[in-house]
């Protein structure tokens, strides 16, 4: 387990970690500013595929966070890279938002708007879901189409401590209808971190994964062999942590504790 001061690249979940909807979490701005002052880097690593990378750059900037395109990596981007490499020649029906579809165009994914001739289904966090899409997905899965999903998250945190069903909940719904489960491409799969480590040229021992969910964020860090930090500012409670078999290297109230540590304070698990 690395000392927090030795981490040079922080991979930060978004919702529940640095913000709740359009509300910044206390201390998040100061934390990011401290990283820049110390020459450290950060990437917002999100399983939320409802928005494209450019959407997230705009959102993070609107919250007052310094953010460029290189500071964002989404499960939608990971899905695009996977489909481009592994599903060439396939036609994909995307049960997702217009932003996700626009993101996938960057990776030459051949999409079917109606599901006609599609042999593959990609399920995302679809905030534009309607009954027509639900019927199309069920028809394609009943017909044997390959089946992938951007993320396993059951809920998405929003303002006021509330939650909405996320992609994992949609997958459960479809499982009840067609008795099939997708292959999930986002966290906790380690691929997203492996790509970043290679592109950034940062040793794994100098990378930390920070997030509010044990079953995605923390497990991703453990799967990739990097320092894992659980923050209690989002979905996971201390009671959840105590019941879980997945244990992070650090458990903190929020990213403000990381800020305190790298500014000269100390933190012990």
Buried (B, 14 or more C-beta within 10 A) or exposed (E): EBEBBEBBBBBBBBBBBBBBBEEBBEBBBBBBEBBEEEEBBBBBBBBBBBBBBBBBBEBBEEBEBEBEEEBBBBBBBBBBBBBBEEBEEBBBBBBBBEBBBBBBEBBEBBBBEEBEEBBBBBBBBBBEBEEEBBEBBBBBBEEEBBBBBBBBBBBBBBEEEEBEBBBBBBBEBBEEEBEBEBEBBBBBBBBBBBBBBEEBEBEBBBBBBBBBBBBBBBBBBBBBBBBBBBBBBBBBEEEBBEEBEBEBBBBBEBBBBBBBBBEEEEBEE
